[in-house]
Amino acid sequence: MTGRFKRLTLTELADNAEFFQVALEGLELSHQCASGLVIEESAFKRVRLTGVRLRGARLLDVLVELCELSGAEWDAARWRRVAVRDSRLAGVQLAGATLEDVSFTDCGLESAYLAGAVTKNVRWERCILREAVLAGAGLAGAVFDRCDLTDADLQGALLRGADLRTSEISGLRARPEDLRGVVLAPHQAVQVVGLMGVVIREIEGLIA
């Protein structure tokens, strides 16, 4: 937490509330509903937001650290210059969200739902995205650095320039056309060929 933030004690979220240069730390705000929140130049640390429903929330220049956001619903959210670190977001819903200059580091996003999300300069680093749904999302240029994308759904996603070279992509669900322009490592080629329906077999009796 930086010294310029004002420490704020909060027990309830209200519609259209605005937070500017505040520090929220160690708070329990789970299972609440609010719309139109605006949070700018602020920091969250060890805040529980399990199962919250926040419609149309706008986050600008926000740090989220060591927080619990599993099952949270961020309908029509707009995040810009947001850093999420060491946090749990299992089953988080960001369908149709707009994410610009956003990073997720060391986060658990199992079964996260980001269908139709629009992203620009978004980076996932050492994140677990098993069974995450990113179908139809705009992921051009996104970086997945040492992430687990096992059984993730990328059908219909825009992946041109997206970098998956260091990530686990076993069971990835995507159509051949979805993978145009994606950046992969050589060892991932066999998995991608499998998505195209190609069967690879050893030649029996071949003498080296």
N, C-alpha and C positions, 0 to 999 in steps of 0.2 A: 504494500500500500504506500502510495506517495504521500508526503506530508501536506500537499496542497489539497487533498481530499478531506471533506468534512465527514466525520463518522456519523452515520445515520442509523437510528434504531427504528425498525419498522415491523409491524405485525400483520398488516393487511394491505393488499394492493387495490388501488382504486382506478376506475376508468379515467383515461386521459391524464393520468398523473405524469409529471415531468421531474426528472432527476438530473441535476447538473453538478459535476465535480463532487460526487458523494462516494463514500466507502461503505459498502454493505458487507458486514462480516459476521459469521456465526449466526445467521438468522434462519428461522423455520417459516417458510412461506408456501409450503406444499398445498396442492389441491385447491388453489384459488383461481378465480377467473377475473380477467380484466381486459379491456380493449383500449387501443390508442396510446399505450405507454410510450414515453420518449425518454431515453436514457443516454446521456452524453458525457463524455470525459469522466467516466466513473469506473469503479472497480468492485467486483464481487469476489468474496473469498469465503469458502466453507459455508455457502448459502444453499439451503435445500429448497429446490423448486420442483420436486417430484409431482408429476401429474398436473401441473398448472396449465391453464388454458389462456394464452395471451394472444389476442387477435390484433393484427396490425401494429405490433410493437416495432419501434425504431431504435436501433442501437448504433451509436456513433462514437468511435474512440473508446471502446470498453474492453476491460480485461476481466475475464472469468477464470478463476483459479480454484482448484480443489472443491468444485461445486457438484451437486447432485441434481441433474436435470432429466433423469430417466422418465419416460412417458410424458414429457412436457409437450404441449401442442402450441406451436408458434405459427398460426395461420397467417398468411400474407405478411410475414415478417420482412423487415429490411435491415440488414446488418452491414455496416461499413466500418472498416478498420477495427475489427473485433478479433481478439486473441483468446482462445479457449485452451486452457492447459490443465492437465492432470484431473480431468473431470469425467463424470459418468453421464452418458447421454443415451443409454440403451432405450430403443424404441422411441426416441425423440421424433417429433413430426415437424418437418420444415417444408411441407409440400407447397410448391409455388413461391417459396421464399426467394428474396434477392440477396445474394451474399457477394460483397465486393471487398477485396483486400482482407479476407478472413483466413485465420489459421487455426487448425486443431492440432494440438500436440499432446501425445501420450493420453489419448482419450478413448473410452469405450463407447462405440456407437453401434453395438450389435442391434440388428433389425431396425436401424434408423430409417426413417421414411422421408426422402428428399425428392420424390417424384415431381418433375416439372420445375424444379428449382433452377434459377438463373444465377450463374456464378461468374465472377471475374477475378482472376488472380487469387484463387483459393488454394490452400495447401493443407494436406493432411500428413502428419508426420508421426510414425509409430502408433497409429490408431488401429483399433479393431473394428472392422466394418463387415463382419460376417453377417450374411443374409440381409445386408442393407439394401434398400430399394432406391435406386437413383434413375429409374426408368424415365426417359424423356427429359432428363436434366441437361442443362447447358454446361458442359464441363470442359470446354475448349481451353487448353493450356493449363488445366489443373494438375497439381503434382500430388501423387500418392507415394510418399517416401517411407519404405519399410512398413507398409500397412498390410493388414490381413483382410483381403476382399473375397474370402472363400464364400461361394454360393451367393455373391452379391448380384443384384439384378440391374444391368446396364442397358436393357433393351430400349432402343429408341433414343438413347442419350447421344448428345453431340460430344465427341471425344477427340476431335482433331487437335493434335498437339498435347493431349493429356499424357503424362509420364507415369507409367506403371512399372517401370523396369525393376525396381527393387521390392515390389510387393508380391504377395501370394495371391494368385488368381484362380486357384483350383475351383472348379464348379461354377465359374463365372457364367452368368446368363447374358448373352448378347448375340445379335445376329451378325453375319459377316459384314453387312453394310454399316453396322454401328461402329465397327473397329477401324474404319478408314481414317488414316492419319494418326492413330494412337501410337505412342512410343513404347516399344517392348524390348526386353532383353532377348538374346538368342535362345536362351534356355526355355523361354516361354512360348517359343514357336510351335512346339508340338501341341500344347494346350489350345492354342488359337486355331491350328489346323483342324483339331477335333471339332471345334465349333462350326466349321465349314462342312462337316460331314465326311471329311476325308479319313479313311482307315489306313493306319500305318502298321505294316507287319514285317517281321524279319523274313529274309529269303532263306527257306529251308535248304540245307545242304550246301550253302555257299561256302566256298573255300577261300580263305583270305590269301 
